[in-house]
């Protein structure tokens, strides 16, 4: 479907007309929803702040996101490192 971006789960996350800022916000929102679903809200923040992941170039989730790493790449690294269930991948 032209003009539509799809997230890692295959869901339509935003139309191109919404603009890149909105698409990024939607992807980050979905990322944090998945983090919270996997770890709970408090522990998700701790994982993001404290866990250094080799798959992210020996950076934390927060640092990788701040450095502009693709959100889907960050989520995949978390999913692999913490054996996230398939339903959340």
C-alpha positions in Angstrom: 0.0 0.0 0.0 1.8 3.2 -1.1 2.4 5.9 1.4 2.0 3.7 4.4 4.7 2.7 6.9 4.4 -0.6 8.7 5.8 -1.5 12.1 7.7 -4.6 13.0 4.5 -6.4 13.9 3.0 -5.6 10.5 0.5 -3.1 11.8 0.0 0.1 10.0 1.7 2.7 12.3 1.3 5.9 10.3 0.5 7.3 6.9 3.2 9.3 5.1 1.0 12.4 5.2 1.2 12.4 9.0 4.8 13.4 8.7 8.1 11.9 10.0 7.8 13.3 13.5 4.5 11.6 14.0 5.8 8.3 12.7 8.7 8.5 15.1 6.4 9.3 18.0 4.1 6.3 17.1 7.1 4.0 16.9 8.5 5.1 20.2 5.0 4.8 21.8 4.7 1.3 20.5 8.2 0.5 21.8 7.4 1.7 25.3 4.1 -0.1 25.3 6.0 -3.3 24.5 8.7 -2.6 27.1 6.0 -2.0 29.7 4.1 -5.1 28.7 7.2 -7.3 29.0 8.8 -5.8 32.1 6.3 -3.6 33.9 6.5 0.1 33.9 9.2 0.6 36.6 11.4 -2.2 35.5 11.2 -1.2 31.9 12.7 2.1 32.8 15.4 0.4 34.7 16.2 -2.0 31.8 16.4 1.0 29.4 18.7 3.0 31.7 20.9 0.3 33.1 21.3 -2.7 30.8 24.1 -2.5 28.3 23.4 -4.6 25.2 26.1 -5.9 22.9 23.6 -5.9 20.1 23.3 -2.1 20.5 27.1 -1.5 20.3 27.5 -1.9 24.0 25.0 0.9 24.7 21.9 1.1 26.9 18.5 1.3 25.3 18.2 4.9 26.3 21.7 5.8 24.8 20.9 3.9 21.6 17.6 5.8 21.1 19.2 9.1 22.0 21.9 8.4 19.4 19.2 7.9 16.8 19.3 4.1 16.5 16.2 2.8 14.7 13.5 2.0 17.2 12.8 -1.4 15.6 16.5 -2.3 15.9 16.5 -1.4 19.5 13.4 -3.5 20.2 14.8 -6.5 18.4 17.9 -6.2 20.6 15.8 -6.1 23.7 13.7 -9.0 22.5 16.8 -11.2 21.9 18.6 -10.2 25.1 15.6 -10.9 27.3 13.9 -13.7 25.5 10.7 -11.7 24.9 7.7 -13.9 24.0 6.8 -14.1 20.4 3.5 -12.3 20.9 5.4 -9.1 21.9 8.0 -9.3 19.1 
